[in-house]
Amino acid sequence: MQIIINKNAFIEKFAILFLALNFACAQAQHNEVPELQLSDKKVSNSVKNLYYKLKTISKNGFAIGHQDATSYGIGWNYEHNTAPVKSDVYEVCGDYPAVYGFDIGHLELGNDRNLDAVPFQSMRDLIIDAYKKGGIITISWHLDNPTSGGNSWDKTPAVKDIIKGGKHRDTYELWVSRVADFMKSLKTETEIVPIIFRPFHEMNGSWFWWGEGNCSPEDYKTLWIETLELLRDKHEVHNLLYAYSPNKLNPTDDYLKYYPGDDYVDILGIDIYDFKNSEDYIKSVVNDLKIVKDIASQKRKIYAFTETGLETLSTPNWFTEVLYPAIENSGIAWVLFWRNARTDHHYMPYKGHPSENDFKTFKALPKTLFLQDIKN
């Protein structure tokens, strides 16, 4: 009789424990945050925070970005400017862009300035300043041709020469080490700055030495993977999200032709410019962003409009009547406009520009998010 009582007591206690464990598991599943599937498993907390920030932004609108936004503008240069950090965007609409683009071309050479004459020390200061203000940083790399010594637009085939076994492999590893040192130097007093790194972009175009016709898709993928592994594993750079961004797609183009694999890409993007034919531009933007969106959804990745613009903004109301309707419901996390270098080469309005009022109207639209909109 005593044994039966103990057995019943045991069964009762086991049942209670079983129910409690089931309840705890259900609660854990309900509250669980999905594990990040990023290319770097040791990524910094600041990068994780950026990733979730980008996901949140994409559900509410899209962050507005500008290349070299605070490095220089029409009639001014940060290096020679004694006033607080300046921006053509701020001068026009009273707020900074949410995304700041920079380029590290010529860092690989050991130069103290990039290919657009921006000092790397100034760039470092501006990146840290933008991040402290709540901004998002994206960096491209227009690196020189390691085989010919020409610039990025020198089409001399070079990729075979810098992947493992290539005759310029040692040179390339030195170049990557300089990139690693720069990325790791981007620190505030309390944390490392998270960076969206976008190397070897527009690879389906033929104008770069890493592009279509100048290297095979297989060699391109190898270069991407080996570059990431050098940064992540050899140099222990853990503050990067890696973005893959082809150029505008032709009807027969495969977006994934040069794609190195899900384990080596964190963000999908695309670059599309308006070459003063707004009808074709709108068709390309709507079509190509839909392709990127579908692929990103299948792969559970963030996606963005990584470069765009209309040089000199010669089309009236371009921001509100051409661009915004095309991207309003696209689901992109951000859109990056190219740089303001000169009056004959700029992609954002500046004070006194004919598009100034159109840009202010663009800013007031529901889904355009500037710095103050994304700070929290």
C-alpha angles and dihedrals in degrees: 000000000000091000092053091051091051090047092052091047090051092050091049093050091046091051091051091048091047092052091047092052091048090051092048092050091049091051092048091051091048092052097036119126109215113252113254113248098207131158090244116054090191094053117151122258089245089061092049089052090050091051093053090044090056091049090052092047092052090057092054104036135291132298116241115232137187130194113238088356095164100022096076143330141178106323098353142074128198092225092061098033117103096184124088117290107305134209134177088222091055092047090055104040108014097248137080123242115267093226124049120201123205134173126215098196110148092024084103090061093056092249121151092225133048126239090276092051095255109147111238091225090056089047091052091050092048093048092052092045092050092048093049088053091054099263129144120235127214123181129197126189121220093182123183123255105270093203103046101024089234126125130272091281093057101107096204104135108254111149094090088054095058105038116088111304093020121133093241097042094115091052091050093049088053090051092051091049089058090051089050092051091051095048092049091050092063098099138139121207090275111025148013117264114249113231134196101218116202110182128169094016128177089029093158089065121080100227100089126064088241092051140100112310093012096075136008121257089243093055091045091054090048091051092051094048095045092047092052092047092050091052097041103035108024099034098027096228105169104166099081138103110194119225125198113205125174122186125256110311124245115216092264097040121118110217090209097047092110097026110135095205141277092277091061104043129064103175132032120215145161136208119220126166131194108235093192094285103104096178093058091042093054091049091051094046094049094043099042097043088052089054091049091046093053093048092045090051091052091048095039093235135139116250135198146180093252100186134008145136148125113254111242090356092252095164112086115242090003095156097050103032104031110025106029098053089049095053102026095103099022097108094228118156094218145350121218122206118203126249136296102228104145141348088266094045115043137115103191126059119253131201108303095014116141090238094055096104093043089054091050089053089048090053091054094054116110100251104039108104122195130181097285090048095057102037092102 
